[in-house]
Amino acid sequence: MTLKAKMTLEKDFMISEIDNRIYGSFIEHLGRAVYGGIYEPGHPEADENGFRQDVSKLITDLQVPIVRYPGGNFVSGYNWEDGVGPKENRPRKLDLAWRVTETNQFGTNEFVDWARSVNTEVMMAVNLGTRGIDEARNLLEYCNHPGGTYWSDLRKQHGWAQPHAIKTWCLGNEMDGPWQIGHKTADEYGRLALETAKVMKWVDPTIELVSCGSSNTGMPTFPQYEAASLEHTYEAVDYVSLHQYYGNRNNDTASYLAYSLDLDHFIKTIKSVCDYIKAKKRSKKTINLSFDEWNVWFHSNEADKKIEPWSIAPPQLEDVYNFEDALLVGSMLITLIKHSDRVKIACLAQLVNVIAPIMTESGGGSWKQTIYYPYLHASVYGRGIALQPVISSPKYDSRQFTDVPYLDSVAVYNPDSEEVTVFALNRSLEEAMTLECDIRSYPGFGVIEHIVLENDDLKAVNTFGKEAVKPHNNGHSAAIDGLLQASLPKHSWHVIRLGKNRG
């Protein structure tokens, strides 16, 4: 049996213009994300700054628009001053978040230089765990003030004459979590975040600020934490953060591939909370969402329990992703695009080695994990205007979900290239699908390319020198007289690019 699904794309049915920062990522001082990941002096591929060029090439290909730094749990115990100035004077410190030793050989200025080298922006987080208003304003002055003050002149003394001009800042990280250094109740956090935000915008009125939300939907304070903290911060911040990770712990793939429905519900819930506070305050301001941590994370849990405490940059959270993980990541990206009217920033956590699309060997090679590809496709081809598709799809029930559409899809129109890209996932584990898509709203458009990520083995993984899961562009589709017809094999990810008068 072949499943049949239908979709209609109408050019006037627009969700929103997509903020490119929705395809952002995250680098934390955790495991080998920094040391042995993006930064490894002495590596054969390292440049004069110690930045691994093989890794930089893979990141540049992803066209990552923004990267969050330096954490994550790490930031709640971090003194940023330890990571600037002459490297020989930088102290080694115990990182209590991950129970390792931090050498501080890589810090704020190195990260800014690295970000520029891979053509991305910086999303900086401030420590609201052990520190607060003073640390945040000093860091901002150090980074963004032109000169003539203590902290800005110190930056110049350190060798960075021009300000870093960082425009996006996170007010702490996961402050609702008891595991967080300096954990705070919603009111405690809200008061501190408000006063910090006020002072930071006095230092630099051009910045945007992200207020902490719940660290995940399973927290007993969710979503009250958002509501209570936003009571304080609503008028002072621009975004509220969301975090969510999924894992196929019960080997129930039918349910696993439906987790994007849970993600959809999560986003709708937080939108509702924000709009409730907006109404309560009779505000004219709309708070948008920063989904600044999201991914699959469960493979490395057991291995991480065996790490020797206080070691330096040990392998931590090094999930080896398989094919079904890539399918879910694709579906999560579709969900983020569907909510691009409010989700303006999103960060795949993380970028290198730590629950990441890119893996490295210290002193050796680098390679693309399975999840690299849907992330690449969305970032490169998902820029422009998100379209609201009208979809008719058969559905299934799993152990955890009911009425799951076999077809998960969204489309993006790029006015600069005059292309429409359809992202589609066939969730069926057994059946191929025929997709009929009405594209009469785009007269003369034909198929430019049909990229497919497929593999019979849902557990297939990529390793150095052996890429078992990689896309091909031999998808079966055609557009005739305003009707796109495409074949979607079982459990497969698709990128169908359409353009005018091109076949």
Secondary structure, DSSP 8 states (H G I E B T S, - for coil): --EEEEEE--TT-EEEE--GGGGEEE--SSTTSTBTTTB-TT-TTB-TTSBBHHHHHHHHHHT--EEEES-SGGGGG--GGGGSS-GGG---EEETTTTEEE--SS-HHHHHHHHHHTT-EEEEEE--SS--HHHHHHHHHHHH--SSSHHHHHHHHTT--S-----EEEE-S-TT-TTSTT---HHHHHHHHHHHHHHHHHH-TT-EEEE---S-TTSTTTTHHHHHHHHHHTTT-SEEEEEEEE--TT--HHHHTTHHHHHHHHHHHHHHHHHHHHHHTT-S---EEEEEEEEE--TTHHHHTT--TT-SS---S----BHHHHHHHHHHHHHHHHTTTTEEEEEEE-SBSSS-SEEE-TTS-EEE-TTHHHHHHHHHH--SEEE--EEE--EE--SS-SSEESEEEEEEEETTTTEEEEEEEE--SS--EEEEEE-TTSTTEEEEEEEEE--S-TT-BEETTEESS--BS---EEEETTEEEEEE-SSEEEEEEEEET--
